[in-house]
């Protein structure tokens, strides 16, 4: 009984929006900063480490197999992945004391200043734009090195600090969660999903390059490039702008999807000069004219419907618009060791998932009693100390500040 009382003294309850958070006393000043399908996120102050953090409460992680599997996957991947462009896990806890009572999981993460949705509204110069894209590509390359293909990158899941450092917030779709064109629509943002995901085709790692292309396009234009209301409308928006793909591409589709796609009106599409005219890019100097043409060249190589003709993450990192920032310690960081190779294929009952998650949380709690998860420094300084090399245009040695 002593143990239970001691544990209860460590926690306190606070209402956040229409949810109740039950958190360790070390975390104070909770403020809601966002909510998604997976849960509610608060900012808080961590008195132990004297720093601000983000706390995410997973919403009813055991309500069904899909939620439970996603919660388990997120927890395992966050524990394994350690890269400056992927959000870091600082702590995990549950206020419940036993497996029987277990129902809530809280993830404590680094706190960032804004998500990319807010940054898109700003006038970005080439230096900031290319640096943000470079970091996105570094984070994606690191996930790919661990066998994680994201497939659902979007501005709301990418966060930025005022010093222009960027982190990817989540790990995207589990392999078994792929949805094709003919499956029932559900409310998600599909604007950034590659054609091969929308059409339920096979995919490879450069599925994520399409998403980066859509995000880059939006940063340049200030508005969503393909704002489909559902997956069918999404496909129409893509072909209206980029043109109907070749017969060679259509032959890769499964019969029912191909029939649908072939029966759409044919579109010629627009040139990239028309889609992204000079006026959209930061202009004036000769140097910026070069930068605008490089940026447009990168867009036209990323936004290719046929994945076999789209550039890879590595090629994008070597592109002249991006490679001014190239730093081998960031690009070629050692890949994370994901111990659980069957992460995406495993099927279990909700009770089994609950058991797995409880064990993971318990193990994390044991490891963080001494203040460390995966050897992360208590101070954030070490994590962002490696500043990128100056680009050819700038004499300062620090990254640009938005």
ChimeraX attribute file (.defattr): number of C-alpha atoms within 10 A of each C-alpha:
attribute: neighborCount
match mode: 1-to-1
recipient: residues
	/A:1	6
	/A:2	6
	/A:3	8
	/A:4	11
	/A:5	9
	/A:6	10
	/A:7	14
	/A:8	13
	/A:9	10
	/A:10	12
	/A:11	16
	/A:12	15
	/A:13	12
	/A:14	13
	/A:15	12
	/A:16	14
	/A:17	10
	/A:18	7
	/A:19	12
	/A:20	11
	/A:21	22
	/A:22	19
	/A:23	20
	/A:24	18
	/A:25	14
	/A:26	15
	/A:27	23
	/A:28	16
	/A:29	11
	/A:30	19
	/A:31	16
	/A:32	16
	/A:33	14
	/A:34	12
	/A:35	13
	/A:36	11
	/A:37	10
	/A:38	15
	/A:39	15
	/A:40	21
	/A:41	23
	/A:42	20
	/A:43	23
	/A:44	21
	/A:45	19
	/A:46	18
	/A:47	12
	/A:48	11
	/A:49	14
	/A:50	12
	/A:51	15
	/A:52	18
	/A:53	21
	/A:54	24
	/A:55	29
	/A:56	23
	/A:57	25
	/A:58	21
	/A:59	20
	/A:60	15
	/A:61	24
	/A:62	22
	/A:63	11
	/A:64	13
	/A:65	18
	/A:66	18
	/A:67	19
	/A:68	24
	/A:69	27
	/A:70	22
	/A:71	21
	/A:72	21
	/A:73	18
	/A:74	16
	/A:75	19
	/A:76	18
	/A:77	22
	/A:78	21
	/A:79	20
	/A:80	19
	/A:81	20
	/A:82	23
	/A:83	21
	/A:84	21
	/A:85	25
	/A:86	24
	/A:87	22
	/A:88	24
	/A:89	23
	/A:90	24
	/A:91	22
	/A:92	24
	/A:93	23
	/A:94	21
	/A:95	21
	/A:96	16
	/A:97	13
	/A:98	11
	/A:99	12
	/A:100	9
	/A:101	9
	/A:102	16
	/A:103	18
	/A:104	18
	/A:105	23
	/A:106	22
	/A:107	20
	/A:108	23
	/A:109	21
	/A:110	17
	/A:111	20
	/A:112	19
	/A:113	14
	/A:114	16
	/A:115	19
	/A:116	22
	/A:117	18
	/A:118	13
	/A:119	18
	/A:120	21
	/A:121	14
	/A:122	13
	/A:123	16
	/A:124	16
	/A:125	15
	/A:126	19
	/A:127	22
	/A:128	17
	/A:129	22
	/A:130	22
	/A:131	24
	/A:132	22
	/A:133	20
	/A:134	26
	/A:135	26
	/A:136	24
	/A:137	22
	/A:138	27
	/A:139	23
	/A:140	27
	/A:141	26
	/A:142	26
	/A:143	22
	/A:144	18
	/A:145	17
	/A:146	19
	/A:147	15
	/A:148	20
	/A:149	23
	/A:150	20
	/A:151	26
	/A:152	21
	/A:153	30
	/A:154	21
	/A:155	22
	/A:156	16
	/A:157	17
	/A:158	21
	/A:159	24
	/A:160	21
	/A:161	16
	/A:162	12
	/A:163	13
	/A:164	19
	/A:165	24
	/A:166	27
	/A:167	25
	/A:168	25
	/A:169	20
	/A:170	16
	/A:171	21
	/A:172	18
	/A:173	17
	/A:174	20
	/A:175	14
	/A:176	11
	/A:177	11
	/A:178	15
	/A:179	17
	/A:180	17
	/A:181	21
	/A:182	14
	/A:183	12
	/A:184	9
	/A:185	13
	/A:186	9
	/A:187	8
	/A:188	9
	/A:189	16
	/A:190	21
	/A:191	25
	/A:192	25
	/A:193	23
	/A:194	30
	/A:195	24
	/A:196	21
	/A:197	19
	/A:198	22
	/A:199	22
	/A:200	18
	/A:201	16
	/A:202	12
	/A:203	16
	/A:204	12
	/A:205	19
	/A:206	25
	/A:207	26
	/A:208	25
	/A:209	28
	/A:210	27
	/A:211	24
	/A:212	26
	/A:213	22
	/A:214	24
	/A:215	25
	/A:216	25
	/A:217	22
	/A:218	18
	/A:219	24
	/A:220	26
	/A:221	19
	/A:222	17
	/A:223	13
	/A:224	17
	/A:225	21
	/A:226	22
	/A:227	16
	/A:228	18
	/A:229	15
	/A:230	18
	/A:231	25
	/A:232	16
	/A:233	12
	/A:234	20
	/A:235	22
	/A:236	19
	/A:237	18
	/A:238	23
	/A:239	22
	/A:240	16
	/A:241	18
	/A:242	20
	/A:243	17
	/A:244	22
	/A:245	19
	/A:246	10
	/A:247	9
	/A:248	9
	/A:249	14
	/A:250	17
	/A:251	10
	/A:252	13
	/A:253	17
	/A:254	12
	/A:255	11
	/A:256	10
	/A:257	16
	/A:258	15
	/A:259	12
	/A:260	12
	/A:261	20
	/A:262	13
	/A:263	8
	/A:264	12
	/A:265	10
	/A:266	13
	/A:267	15
	/A:268	12
	/A:269	16
	/A:270	14
	/A:271	13
	/A:272	15
	/A:273	12
	/A:274	10
	/A:275	17
	/A:276	20
	/A:277	14
	/A:278	14
	/A:279	10
	/A:280	13
	/A:281	22
	/A:282	16
	/A:283	16
	/A:284	8
	/A:285	9
	/A:286	9
	/A:287	10
	/A:288	16
	/A:289	15
	/A:290	13
	/A:291	20
	/A:292	22
	/A:293	17
	/A:294	16
	/A:295	23
	/A:296	23
	/A:297	16
	/A:298	20
	/A:299	21
	/A:300	19
	/A:301	17
	/A:302	26
	/A:303	24
	/A:304	19
	/A:305	20
	/A:306	16
	/A:307	22
	/A:308	12
	/A:309	12
	/A:310	18
	/A:311	20
	/A:312	21
	/A:313	22
	/A:314	13
	/A:315	14
	/A:316	20
	/A:317	22
	/A:318	15
	/A:319	17
	/A:320	16
	/A:321	25
	/A:322	24
	/A:323	16
	/A:324	20
	/A:325	24
	/A:326	19
	/A:327	15
	/A:328	9
	/A:329	9
	/A:330	20
	/A:331	20
	/A:332	12
	/A:333	17
	/A:334	13
	/A:335	17
	/A:336	18
	/A:337	14
	/A:338	16
	/A:339	11
	/A:340	12
	/A:341	11
	/A:342	9
	/A:343	17
	/A:344	16
	/A:345	11
	/A:346	11
	/A:347	14
	/A:348	14
	/A:349	13
	/A:350	18
	/A:351	13
	/A:352	14
	/A:353	24
	/A:354	23
	/A:355	15
	/A:356	16
	/A:357	24
	/A:358	21
	/A:359	13
	/A:360	18
	/A:361	22
	/A:362	16
	/A:363	13
	/A:364	20
	/A:365	18
	/A:366	15
	/A:367	16
	/A:368	17
	/A:369	10
	/A:370	8
	/A:371	16
	/A:372	17
	/A:373	21
	/A:374	16
	/A:375	11
	/A:376	15
	/A:377	13
	/A:378	16
	/A:379	10
	/A:380	12
	/A:381	9
	/A:382	10
	/A:383	15
	/A:384	12
	/A:385	9
	/A:386	13
	/A:387	12
	/A:388	19
	/A:389	16
	/A:390	17
	/A:391	20
	/A:392	9
	/A:393	11
	/A:394	12
	/A:395	9
	/A:396	10
	/A:397	11
	/A:398	15
	/A:399	20
	/A:400	20
	/A:401	11
	/A:402	17
